[in-house]
Amino acid sequence: MMKNNPRLLLLFLLGSACIPGGALAQTAIPAAAPSDQLDDIIVSARKTDEKLTDVPLAITALTAATISNNGITDLTQIARITPGLTFQNQSVGRNDRGFKQYVIRGIIPNSSLATRQTVTVFVDGAPVSGGNMSGVTDIERVEVIKGPQSAFFGRSTFAGAINVVTKAPSYDVGGTASMEYSSFNSADFNASMEGGLIPDKLAIRLSGRIYHTDGQYTDATYPSVRLGRRNTNSISLSILAQPTDTLKIRAFATRWTDDDGLPANGRIGVKQLNCAAGATGATINYYCGGIGSVPAGSITWDQNVLPAAYGGVQTPPSLYNPNFISHLGLHRSAQQYRVTADQELGQFTLSAIGSYGKNKWGFLQTAFGADYRPVPNPNATTVASIPYQYSLVLGNTQDQDAYGELRLSSPAGKRVTATLGANYAWANTDNFTALYGTSGYILATPHTINRSNTYGVFGNVRVQIVEGLSLSGEGRYQVDKLFQTTLAGTNPQYSDTFKSFSPRAILQYEPTSTTSIYASYSEGNRPGEFNTIYAAQPAYVQAIILAKTAVALSVKEDKIRMGEVGFKGTLFDNRLRILLAAYLGRWSNRHIPNNVDYLDTTGVLRSVQVTTAAGVVDLKGVELETALKVTPEFTLEGTFNVAETKIKRTFAVDALTLTGNANPVGNRLPFYPEISASASAAYQRHAFDDFDGYVRGEMQYTGKIYESEANLAWTNPATILNLRVGLENARYRFELFCTNLTDNTTPTSLARGTETLYSATGASTGTAQGITLSLPDRRTFGGRLSVKF
């Protein structure tokens, strides 16, 4: 029963936290005095443990202490303090936890498919399809590795990789519990217990989490409804086995559910349009300029689930049973399993990874951005129980992945070191979207399957030329077998095989024992895809699409070439750490999704998305991270990022529709700021008895972000201030915090959309351009209590 009930598990774990320390043979140790040096950080970005400052790659590494000090509970929050990384989820027009898209160096995925992302999340070296995790509890560190990482990690790391390293269970019996409560009735409870079952041979950790928030925004039309409600329940088990002195095995299993309400979105709509963007015959057809807040009346969804519509979207059956999601919002049921092993073979190490993951989630949503109840449904006589304009959309997605890797590493510290490995990855994504509205049932997106089988061989050789100077060569040969089909009508199945070699070369010079300078060149590929939805359209729709853009059934691969130079090191007796990287690259064969609107034979506006490989983008930027231990009690940290994404060639239907120019050469890519920065100051000193007091201030700056390649609208630059104060010792921590101290209301992401217009009789009179906005987290006050036992 406990296995299937995370709430019961967590109550058990929390109850265990109340056992006196002596009963668990756990003695409270006074907090150590603050050091006058920065801690060394170990990373495994090259499949072996190395000091962060020794690795000739641009890496941001967040330790467990950094994650805790910044109040980070989800991977999406890591982007706030990582130069070169952002998170955006507006490709699907919803600010929810459905699709997770991580963007490194402005290389946007332009796809909501888990198999088409430019950044892949790895946990303990195994890829996680869609980047979904239950949270960042029991984490040792998170590594954000920037630039093409195809040589070591594979082609789904076209822009970079995020590697999450979990903590190994301890042989000492103990545990932790953390309880947080904050504004908007938000509560987050975490607890874990661990210990050795066989001394020095077998240890386990059992963890659980319960998270809830009512949501930070009130629906403008339904004031009793909160938007942004979220719930997560999770349970995980971690095992460490060391049957011999030369063999170490780690196993990890987790299951969790997310159950959310409708997301917090806003919209720039027809009432806010202010400019003629330049398209032929355009008058006032779009919004031009900065957006610093969200029109209050647009924060609304139709909150009614009409029985006739709900029954309608269940026919034909969705991917799951009809009760998988029965409320407006999102529901997820996910599980992940991993095993890693390291066997010492003399001076060599043989390592293995195996994993499997399954992420089932669905959403149910109604009309967004306006109250359509006053607008009559002209089809009410044929569509039961819907007297007004209405739409109910049901979407299902199932992501599955399996992974296996085997690699052999030579001993470290030699003049010549090498790694040789092979891996296999399987990924499968099923999608289904149905709509029931004023015209009845519509199969908006038929059941579509995207599947890949990937085989790779990789390796690297590092040669120390002379003392302090080394040359590394890395490479991967990979074969991707892709398959896609749409299970509706007589649509054919599509398959293709893509082969590539992805190299990287690095020259590194270490002028001192604590500093290094490096230069690297790397290439990457992102697998191709298919335009099966185009092939499924009737001839007249295909003709409309071809009149606007060139379409191929099999879209060739994206390619990237990037050069990077950097400086890494510690100075002043390890009190100052500097991580600096500059890069220059070209992204060619860029896949461009184009949403083509058309009127069907009944006069209803439809939209179909097709993809072309017509883009070229020049990339360049600088990323800086610093940390300074001013005194043992006072620490300063900062980041700065400037990134340019300059369009050299494109075919953007957004830009064509708005300005009449489908190739806006010189514009920037959307969804990514040109400038971002963060800074923090932390002061800690002895308060009383064995407790230290601390205060931490944080600033996070995000520059303007464009909504499309047309670059007509953007979010205003935004600065977020956070403040934390608390007391801690080796066993307890109590903290009070305020995030977004000034209650900044600037949207966090945006994307072009459309708004349907109606006459007084309910007839559609066309569409108006609009912009969908993700609302920011509001000013939040809260407290957190943590205990180790």
Secondary structure as GFF3:
##gff-version 3
##sequence-region A 1 789
A	DSSP	three_ten_helix	2	4	.	.	.	ID=ss1
A	DSSP	alpha_helix	6	17	.	.	.	ID=ss2
A	DSSP	three_ten_helix	21	24	.	.	.	ID=ss3
A	DSSP	beta_strand	42	43	.	.	.	ID=ss4
A	DSSP	beta_strand	50	51	.	.	.	ID=ss5
A	DSSP	three_ten_helix	52	54	.	.	.	ID=ss6
A	DSSP	beta_strand	58	63	.	.	.	ID=ss7
A	DSSP	alpha_helix	64	69	.	.	.	ID=ss8
A	DSSP	three_ten_helix	75	81	.	.	.	ID=ss9
A	DSSP	beta_strand	85	87	.	.	.	ID=ss10
A	DSSP	three_ten_helix	90	92	.	.	.	ID=ss11
A	DSSP	beta_strand	102	104	.	.	.	ID=ss12
A	DSSP	three_ten_helix	114	116	.	.	.	ID=ss13
A	DSSP	beta_strand	119	123	.	.	.	ID=ss14
A	DSSP	beta_strand	126	128	.	.	.	ID=ss15
A	DSSP	three_ten_helix	129	131	.	.	.	ID=ss16
A	DSSP	beta_strand	139	146	.	.	.	ID=ss17
A	DSSP	alpha_helix	150	153	.	.	.	ID=ss18
A	DSSP	beta_strand	160	166	.	.	.	ID=ss19
A	DSSP	beta_strand	174	182	.	.	.	ID=ss20
A	DSSP	beta_strand	186	198	.	.	.	ID=ss21
A	DSSP	beta_strand	202	213	.	.	.	ID=ss22
A	DSSP	beta_strand	217	218	.	.	.	ID=ss23
A	DSSP	beta_strand	226	227	.	.	.	ID=ss24
A	DSSP	beta_strand	230	244	.	.	.	ID=ss25
A	DSSP	beta_strand	247	260	.	.	.	ID=ss26
A	DSSP	beta_strand	265	268	.	.	.	ID=ss27
A	DSSP	three_ten_helix	270	272	.	.	.	ID=ss28
A	DSSP	beta_strand	289	291	.	.	.	ID=ss29
A	DSSP	three_ten_helix	296	298	.	.	.	ID=ss30
A	DSSP	alpha_helix	307	313	.	.	.	ID=ss31
A	DSSP	beta_strand	329	345	.	.	.	ID=ss32
A	DSSP	beta_strand	348	366	.	.	.	ID=ss33
A	DSSP	beta_strand	391	409	.	.	.	ID=ss34
A	DSSP	beta_strand	416	437	.	.	.	ID=ss35
A	DSSP	beta_strand	440	466	.	.	.	ID=ss36
A	DSSP	beta_strand	469	486	.	.	.	ID=ss37
A	DSSP	beta_strand	493	512	.	.	.	ID=ss38
A	DSSP	beta_strand	515	526	.	.	.	ID=ss39
A	DSSP	beta_strand	529	530	.	.	.	ID=ss40
A	DSSP	alpha_helix	532	535	.	.	.	ID=ss41
A	DSSP	alpha_helix	539	548	.	.	.	ID=ss42
A	DSSP	beta_strand	554	555	.	.	.	ID=ss43
A	DSSP	beta_strand	558	571	.	.	.	ID=ss44
A	DSSP	beta_strand	576	599	.	.	.	ID=ss45
A	DSSP	beta_strand	605	629	.	.	.	ID=ss46
A	DSSP	beta_strand	634	649	.	.	.	ID=ss47
A	DSSP	alpha_helix	653	659	.	.	.	ID=ss48
A	DSSP	beta_strand	675	688	.	.	.	ID=ss49
A	DSSP	beta_strand	691	702	.	.	.	ID=ss50
A	DSSP	beta_strand	705	706	.	.	.	ID=ss51
A	DSSP	beta_strand	713	715	.	.	.	ID=ss52
A	DSSP	beta_strand	718	728	.	.	.	ID=ss53
A	DSSP	beta_strand	732	739	.	.	.	ID=ss54
A	DSSP	beta_strand	749	758	.	.	.	ID=ss55
A	DSSP	beta_strand	764	774	.	.	.	ID=ss56
A	DSSP	beta_strand	780	788	.	.	.	ID=ss57
###
